[in-house]
Each structure stands twice: as C-alpha cells, then as structure tokens.
Amino acid sequence: MDSNTPNKLALAGLLHDLGKVYQRAYWGQPPEGISDWSHPAYTEWAIRKWKRLFSDNEWLAQTAARHHEGWREKPQWQPQTPEQWCVALADTYASKERREVDEKGGHPIATPLEPVLAGLRVQEAYGQRGWGYSMVRASQEVGQKPGEAYPEAKPNISGDTYWRVAERLEARLAELDKLNLNLGALVSNLQGIFQELLWNVPSDTQGEPGVSLYDHLRLTGAISAALWAYHGGSPSIEALRDENPEKFLLVLGDLGGIQSHIYRIQGAQTGVGGLAKRLRARSLEVSLAAEAMGLELLRRTGLTTLQRIMSAGGKFYLLLPNTPEVQQALTEVRREWEAWALQQGATLLPFLAAHAFAPAGFKAFSQVLQEAHRKLSEAKLKPLQSRLDDFYLSKGTQSLRPCRACGVRPAKSATDELCYGCERDAHLGRLIPKRQEIGFFSQNAPEPHYRFPGLRVALKGSSDHTLRTRPDFTPAAHPWEVRLLAGHVPTLKDALGAGRWCDLNEYQVWAKEQKLWEEEEGGREASDPLTLAELAEFSTGAKYLGALMLDADRMGEAFATGFVDEKGQDHSSPSRMASLSRMLELFFAGEVLELIKNPKTYQQRLGWDDLTAGEKVRRYPLIYSVYAGGDDLFLLGPWDVLLEFALDLEALYRLFTQHPKLTLSGGFVLVNPSLPIPLLAEAVQEAEKAAKAAGRDRLHLFGQSVPWAELRGLVGWVRDFRSHLQAEGKEGMTSALAYRLLRLWRQHQQGDPAQQMRYKPLLAYTLRERKEEIRQHYLRLTDHTHTAWAHLPVWVQWGLYLER
C-alpha cells in the first residue's frame, strides 16, 4: 500500500456498515448477488456495484465488509489482513456503546433512532424516552431538511422508508460516478451524502439505537485512518491489536477573546460607516479562523476532514495519530497562528492542546475529553507563548496611527483611516447575504478574503475545500462540507417584504427622510444589508434596537457526565459525543436560521394560525444573527420582533431536546441603535448572567429574570394593557396611571414587611375612576402571589414601549 493508505482505510471505515441501509430496505427479499442476510454481505455487494467510483474495488469491498472479529459462526466476515483488522478494531472502538447481537432477532426496520439529547442524564433526570426520529415525513423528499429533526412518539419508520433512503442513496452515488474524484474529494462527498441521508438512521437497532449511522460511519473512518497512520508502513495484526500504546491524539483547538474581538468596533462613536456589515464579518471571521486552523493541521498531516469529530462555536476536536510527525505539525501550526494573532493585534488568541490516549480511552470517552480540556485550560494560562519576544506590529507597517474602526491595528497609512482588516470586513459584510459558499485557498484567493496561516478564505467556492452555508448536499468534483456559518443578515429585500413600500425607490425616499440611508459606492441594491438604525426603525412603538443573547443550560454537565447512568456506568463514546455536538450545532446554526428566514416551516409544529404565521413571515427576516452556533446565539433586530421570536425559539428548543433539564437562559435589552457595540454587548451579557444566577430556564428583561412559562402568561397582560392604553377618555388606562402602578410595585418590593400589603388599598383607590371592566382586570393584582404582580415591571414597560 502507498503513503495514502490511511485515507484509503478512512474510506473503508466510512463504508463498512453501509450495508445496513440495504439490508433493512431489502428485508426478507434480498436481491440477486447477496451471499447471506447479514449487513457485511450487503456492504460488499454495494461496493462491488460501483467499480468505477471505488478504485481498488475488490480490496475495498473485502476490507470494509470483514469487520466483525466476534462473528465466530460467520468466518467469512471476520478480518484476515492487517487492513481488515484496522477497520474491525476501529468499528469496535467507535461503538463501545454497542454490544454484539444476533441480527436475526428483533425488527430492525421498525426501530427508530433515539434522540441523543433526550437520552442524557442531567440533574438526575432523563428526557422523553421511547420517542424517535421519523426517517421520512409524509409527502416529504428524502434527506435532511430544516424543521425535521424533532422527536416523535410515533415516528415514521418502515421498510418503505428504508427503501426510499436506499433509492436516494443510489441516485447520489450515480451522480458521484459521473465525476472524476480523487480520494480526498470522494471521502468528502460521501461524508456529505451520508450526513444528508443517514443522520436519522440508527446504527444499531437491537442494542443501543441512540447513535446515528452517519456518526458511526464517520467516526469509524476517522479511527481507521488514525490507527493505521500511527503504525505506519505495514503493521502486523499483533501490533494493531496491542491496546497498551497511546496510539491516538485528541487535539483541541480554541480561540480566546472571541466576544471582545467581535464587539471591538468603534464605528458607532467615530462615524465610520458600515457597522452592521463589519459586525457580521467579524463574527464570521471567528468561525472561519477555527475552521482554517483545523484544516491546516489536517493538511499538514495529510488526513481528511473525517478526523474533525466536533467543530462549533470557535472550537474544534481532531482525532489524529500520536506520531512525531503530528506533534511536529502541532508545534509548527501553533507558532504560525500565534504569529498571526500578534500581527492582528492579539484580539483573537489561538490555543492548541493535545492529549494522547490508548484504545481503552474509547470505553469512557468523556474522561479523555475531560483530560484534553484540562490541558487546554493549562495552555490558556500561557497565551502566545512562542511569540513573547516579538513586537506586535506587522513588519513593513509605515503608520502608527490606530485604525479608526477597531482602534487596535495600525491604519494602512498616514492618510488611510482604516486598517486592512476593517476595510476588508466592510466589503465582506456586504457580500455575506449574497453568497452561499466559502472557499479555502492554499494560494491565489479572490479579493476580498481573510488571511490565515497557510490558507486564504473567500466567499467563493474553492477546489481546495468549500463550505456550503446552506443545506445543499449536491455532489461536486472537489471537497466540500455543509456548515451553516453565514447566519442571516437582513437586507433591503427583507425590508421591502415588511409590506410598507412598493419598491426600492419608495423605500429609499422614506429612509432618506428618516436620515437612515447610507450611500454606498455604486448605490445600494436589494441584497445589501440593512443598517442597525434601519432595523430599529422597524420596531413597533419606540424605535429601539433589541439585543437577545441565549445560551443552552447545563451543556457542560451534559458532555461531562450526561452518559453516566444511575449505576455509575459510563456509556460515553466518540460517536455519542459527536452526535451530541452535531445536534446542538444543527439547532443553533440551522433551526435558528430557518425560524428567522422561513418561520412558516414551524407553523404546524408551534400551532400558529395563518394570520399569525403571515405576520412572522413578514417580520422575522428582519432579525440579524451576529452569531448562532455551538450552544449559544446573539441576535439583533426590532426589539418587539425579537421578544416574540425568543418565545418561539424557546418553545422549539423544548420540542427539539425533549428534556426537562436542557433549557435556555438569556438576556434581552433594548437600546438606541447608536449605542457603541461594546456597551451593547456588555449590557446583554449582564442580562444573560442575571438569568443564569436566578436559576436558569428564564429570560432577563426589563430588570427581571422571568421563567419562560411565566413570561408566556404575561403576553396576554401586555395585549390587554395596550388595548386599555388605546381606550379613549379618562376611564381607560393612561401612562400616568401605569407609572403609578410601577411605584406601588416598587414600594411593595422594597418596603418593610409589615407595610408591604398597604399597596392593596392604594391600588384599589388608584383604580376608582376607571371603568368597571378595566378596574376589575387590574384589581386581580391585589393577589400578591399572582405572576402578573410579581413581574409587573415587565409587562408594563413592554406595553409602554409598544405605545410610545
């Protein structure tokens, strides 16, 4: 075998259990050419069908299929060669959650994939047990679609659904067969196709159906490549099976200073335009920096993206062989990225840590992760360790004048007020809504682009590596991945969709009258981003900008101990960890984006009538996702739209997790759109911290942390309060009376316990001249245990801002 053998083993590992799809699709009626009923026979049969697509066809079919060392009664599927043993061992390591069972038992075509989130043990509680994912929803096309990854009590799974998946898989392989693919592109395309079609197919239907076939296949491929690369050359079977050496390296990459880097924009104070565009470009830069650092490591080691087992929120996890060559690559990449960080003003700090472990580590993978995180924490105590003797300015810089936008990097020259990075951000920010591909270039990247060590990144596809920012799984002749990184930036087209203007010219006239129009070189187009001031103008009532920050509760506990059962047995595995990370990323990067852009996707799931859905379709696209991924998000937009959106998103998250302890905590503020971004970010971060401190599972707004269930109940009070404010005559509610209610509430909260109940007769006296319907409505507040009294400042201020 040649030097590319590790990636050939990765391909064999990626294909080893593919036969399970065909086995279940043909259940009871095997096609001609199948040697027996077992899934390895179907794997061998499937690979042999595509002789042109899979070079070394016979070797690949045998290596992928012979992966069950424990099948004593079927020696034809036991490994014989070192390569076959490598895949068999990788399968065993990747599936420590699974036990060997007789495939004749049970009904695999009726067993759904169990949700990994619902199966976590968090705060001594589990989620909804016995539910699963539908493989194909009624009348829907096969494949991963937004709005579909929600567990159901009676999921749609049958021989027919497997047949439809197998049929779609064959069509995708036929598309691949027409392309001239190298090994790296072939692995990348297969990984994308399996993500599309196998994410909701259970890997094991008779033991532990909590890991998808997609996650199991990609982890087996990654382990196969790392195991073979560790041994190098032509290892013996005995060496491969030896579990004593620390053969594997779990590499953690992380970027420090993310939030300060994103928010360090001074344009609001200095008058430098394009704030909204540069804010999104900064956020995208963080995600792409982490991607680039991980890809550069893989490029140096000669391995494929299968080795990236987790990636989200500016972090990545790589499974690599523990070899001197990999250790050297780590050292080199660390030095180059630290040099880059200094040249950029050290606003982003790259960190790399590696933990070596033996195959036994796969039995309790959470402990491996814990140790790797400990080493990462140690690395963070020594930032830029390799570059401490370097002066931070870029060589050749002629100007010491600080950039007027970021205030960190030097301006391009004595006459240019912006640095290269901020000038680039303004251009890229305008392009983000228009592009759906991000390309990584080893050289000759189109302008404008991000400059990272070893790679340039532009908003255009690349033959080196392409990220697709929408769920497009169409095969291509080059390596690609679907990564929902671009988020959503509201554009002039979204403003026109709000329904107040007929065309762009009419909108421009209005925006200029409101002093909102920002002139662009060459004019503004419908696909250009809206400014923050424009977003605020779309608010109902007070023209303020809303900011919402949400974070998933108890995710640290979920990753650390969520797979440890009541008896103390640790069921964590790399497959399960990868599934958990992927599903969180799917929600925060995918479902959040879909709810913003196409809220009607969730009309039935969230129970909206057509009128309500139409209003959300009109207004939710005005929400700006500064970042959304990992397990948190930060959104800007018209403040009242953002509050409504927060309630819908929290409802979706509960349906997505089906777990009582996996909740959301968040902060909400409304501010003047001219408020400097660092101050806005600080305010919403403090609000989120207050919600966490108050007990989690709540939103902090208008000075109070309110549980989500209680906040929903306050929406009716806001609605009634608004209608009372709009009532004519002094018998209705007035702003002065509203402020009187606020004063009574504060006196009750701050007063002597013996005097606290004095508010009740004072409230009755205050309402004496109101008409009976209104008076009786607000007399309900004399019950001091009533939720509306406890959170009176929330609904009163909410209503007042709506009517201002």
PyMOL commands that set and color helices and strands:
alter all, ss='L'
color gray80, all
select helices_A, chain A and resi 5-15+19-25+39-49+57-65+75-77+82-94+108-110+159-177+183-198+213-231+237-241+258-263+267-270+275-301+305-307+324-343+359-380+385-387+420-434+492-497+504-513+532-537+555-561+574-597+599-606+610-622+639-657+677-693+708-726+735-750+753-766+772-782+787-790+792-803
alter helices_A, ss='H'
color red, helices_A
select strands_A, chain A and resi 248-256+308-312+315-321+349-357+437-441+450-452+455-458+465-468+480-482+545-552+624-629+632-638+664-671+698-701+704-707
alter strands_A, ss='S'
color yellow, strands_A
deselect
rebuild
show_as cartoon
